[in-house]
């Protein structure tokens, strides 16, 4: 039997963060909208990561709703630390980037939201950030989910 927090088949996102003109991307699932008006998102970012370092240096990030085909990127964006692996070079070399609002983002995402940081708080092994949604664009109704990652044996059942 799955643990309670693993029962729900949730969407899988990538948070694009920026520092000195370079993008870093992670994989995140601890993401939720917490207000309808204004639209506010809460996103938990794992401690000791490049994503967290970048978020302490900037006020903006882009939440990317991953398309099911992005399951192939989860190992490199999620299991490898941007502190030790240049994700920007990996994404650029594999022609996986395009520009949106003047910032590098993944190609073929299902949706994107430009976020502005409001606040943050340490919460166990993650830091919880709140953001306002400034701009957004939807492209596809299909999203990558934790169940797809289980079927592909990228995460445990």
Rosetta blueprint (number, residue, H / E / L):
1 X L
2 X L
3 X L
4 X H
5 X H
6 X H
7 X H
8 X L
9 X L
10 X L
11 X E
12 X L
13 X E
14 X E
15 X E
16 X E
17 X E
18 X E
19 X E
20 X L
21 X L
22 X E
23 X E
24 X E
25 X E
26 X L
27 X L
28 X E
29 X L
30 X L
31 X E
32 X E
33 X E
34 X E
35 X E
36 X L
37 X L
38 X L
39 X L
40 X E
41 X E
42 X E
43 X E
44 X E
45 X E
46 X E
47 X L
48 X L
49 X L
50 X H
51 X H
52 X H
53 X H
54 X H
55 X H
56 X H
57 X H
58 X L
59 X L
60 X E
61 X E
62 X E
63 X E
64 X E
65 X E
66 X L
67 X L
68 X H
69 X H
70 X H
71 X H
72 X H
73 X H
74 X H
75 X H
76 X H
77 X H
78 X H
79 X H
80 X L
81 X L
82 X L
83 X L
84 X L
85 X L
86 X L
87 X H
88 X H
89 X H
90 X H
91 X H
92 X H
93 X H
94 X L
95 X L
96 X L
97 X E
98 X E
99 X E
100 X E
101 X L
102 X L
103 X E
104 X E
105 X E
106 X E
107 X L
108 X L
109 X L
110 X L
111 X E
112 X E
113 X E
114 X E
115 X E
116 X E
117 X E
118 X E
119 X E
120 X E
121 X E
122 X E
123 X E
124 X L
125 X L
126 X E
127 X E
128 X E
129 X E
130 X E
131 X E
132 X E
133 X E
134 X E
135 X E
136 X E
137 X E
138 X E
139 X L
140 X L
141 X L
142 X L
143 X L
144 X L
145 X E
146 X H
147 X H
148 X H
149 X H
150 X H
151 X H
152 X L
153 X L
154 X L
155 X L
156 X L
157 X L
